[in-house]
């Protein structure tokens, strides 16, 4: 089943692989100011978590499946819960095998998705991951507070990348995806006494931050597939996906004016 990021346009679907989104998160993190990503004993592990946080989706990004109820391919938001949790757990385990502290951060990241959810399956996932989290914290001598802050940093760079994935380049502020129209909530966890971090498009190829997130101006590349809705209807989403070439969106990230 299919779990790409989908940017819905009037005449087309823009499809983005989860792992490419994570690579964009990591590109931004590598250029981040120390205030947003301070150097510390887990710096390398934190960056690995940012880069690998969606690795559980890699296999799922290969073959699209149509969601009749939504009138579009399945996306990560509406992917069925049980297989979603299984792939989350697999991605966490793969990351932990390479880098235990990264596995801890990704486990915290995914567990946070289910805050407010109820049910035996969610409870089982949460309890399993809480055992993992306690074990890694003890083995790494990492405090819960330290891990929570690093997870908030993961959430922030995930959100910065998703901002570019979910909004077509040049989208006016009042037409942006609703998740980030009012800013990036994860910045509140890092800087509770500051204004919420926000961003806005300046033309079709640039995003400007409201605060100095990056050490320098940065240009990134994001692979996308633009599939006309008509094409998907005529031959099916799987064939349309296979028959559409990847293109690249280049985005320049700018400091505040």
N, C-alpha and C positions, 0 to 999 in steps of 0.2 A: 504494500500500500504506500501511498504517496504522502509526503509530509513537508514539502517545500514551503518556503515563504512565498505568499502570493500577494502581489500588488494588483488590485482590481481596477482596470481602466474601462472607459465606456466601450471601447471597441476591441480591447485585447486584455489578456492576462500577462503579467510580467512575473516570471518564475525565477526564484533565487534559491540555490542550494544552502541548506543550513550551515554546512561546513565552510562555505565561502563567506557567509555572514560572520561566522566566528573568526575567520582569517582577517576580515575587516576590523573586527573588534580588537584583535591583537595588533594590527598595524597602528591603530590609534593609541593603544596602550604603550607601544614601544616609543612613541613620540610624546608621551604625556609629561606634563610638568610634575615635579616632585610633590607638590601639594596634593595632586590627584592620585599619584601612584608613588608613594615615598619608597626610597631604597631601604631595605630591611633584610632580615635573615631569610625571609621566604620570598624574596623578589622574583627569582627564577621560577619558583613553583607557582606563584600567583600568575605570572605571564603564561605559563603552560596551561593553567586552568582556563584563562581567558581564551586562549587559542583553541583549546580542545573541548570546550564545554558542550558543544553540540555533536560530538563525534558519534554518539549513539544513533544519530539520524542518517549517517552516511549511506548505509545500505538502502534506506527508505527513499532517498532522493533520486533513485535510478528509474523508477517506473511509476508514472502517475495513474491514479484511480479517480474516476469522476464521482463527485458527491451530488447526487440528484437533488437532495433537499436544499442544498446551498446554491445549486446552479453553477458550480465551478469545481475544479479539482479539490480533493482533500488537502487541507493545510494543517500546519502544526497546531492551530488553535482548536480545530474540531476533530482531530485525529482520535479514534476510539481509545477510551481510557486504559483498558487492560493492556493492550499491546504497547501503548505509549509508555506506561510505567515499566514494562519489561525492557524496552529500548533505553529508557532513562537509566535503569539499573545496569544494563550492559555497558553503556557509555561511562558511567561512574566507575565500574569495576576496571574497565580498560585503562582509564586515567589513573586510578589508584595503583595499578600494577606497575606503571611507569614512574609515578610521582605521588606518593601517598597524600601529601598536603593538598595537591591539586584535586585528588579524589575527594578529600574532605570538603573543599570549597564547592565543587560541582554537586556533591551530595546536598549540602546546605542550600544551594541555588535551586535545585529541583524540589527539595522538600518544601521550600517556600511557596512553590506554585500551588500547593494543596492546602494552604491555610484557609480555613473555613469550609473545606470539603469534609463530607462524612461518608461512612460506608466501610465495610469490612476490608475491601481491597485497598482503599486509601490508608486505612489504619495500619494494615499489614506493611505497606510500603514505608510509611512513616516510621514505624517501630523498627523495621529492618535497618533503615538508614540512620536512625538515632543510635543504634548499637554500633554501626560503622563509625559514626562521627565521634563517639566517646572513645572508641579504641584508637583511632588515628590521633586525636588530640592528646591522649595519654602517651602514645608512642613518640609523638613529635614534640611533646612538652609545649603544646600550644594552648593558650587560654581560650575559653569560649568567646571572650570579648575580642581578642585579636582575630580569631577566625571570622567572627561576625562582620568586623570592619572590612576584612579582605573580601568576604562574600559580597558586601555592598559595592566594593570596587568592581568586582566581576559583573554585578547587576548593572552598574553604570555604563561600563564599556559595551556590554550587551545592548543596552538601550541606545547608545550613540550609533552603533552600527544598524540596529533595527530602524532607527529614524531614517537613514538613507535607503534602507531596503523597502520600507512601507510607503514612502512618499516618492512620487515621481519627481525627477529633478525640476526645480523651479516652482514647485507647488506653493501657492500663496498660503500664508499662515492660517487663515480662517478655513482653508480647505485641506489642511494636513490631516493625517491619521489622528484620531482622537487620543490615542495613548500618550502622545508627547506634545500635543498642542499647547498645554500649559507648562511644559518643562519636564525635566527628568527627575522623577521622585527619588531615585537612589541618591541624588546629590544631597538631599535633606539629611540622610543618615550619616553622611561624611562631614557635612558642614551645616549643622542645625541652626547656626546663627547667621547664615548668609542667605541672600535671595536664592531661590531655586534656579539651577542652571537651565538655560534654554538655548535653542538654536533656531535659525531661520535660513531659508534659501535666498541666495543673492544671484538671481539668474539661474540658468539651467545647469551650471557646473560648479557651484560653490555653496558652501554652508558656513555661516558665521556663528560662532559661539558668543554667549553673553558674558563669559568669564574666560580667563586664559587657561584652557584645558591642556593645550599642547605647547611644547617648547618652541615650536616653529610652525610656519605654514606647511601644510602637508597635502600632497596629492595622492589619492588612492584609486585603485581599480576594482570594480565589482562586476563579475560575470553575471549576465542575465539572459533569459530567453523571453522574447516578446512573441506571444502566440495570439494571432487574431481569433476572436471568439468564433467567427464564422468558420474558420479553418478547423477549430476543435470540434464544432458541431458536425461538420461535413465528414471528417475522417476519423473522429474519435481523439480523445486527448492523448492517448499513448502514442499513436502514430504522429499526431501533430507535434508532440514533444520531441520525438525522435527525428522528425523532419525539419526541425527549426534549429538554426545555428546559434551558437552562443555569441553574444555581443558584449562589449565592455562599456560600463558607465564610469567615466573618470570624474572624481569629485575632489575639489580643493577645499580643505578645511581651514578656515580663517580665524584669527584671533579677534577679540572684541575691538570695535573702532575706538 
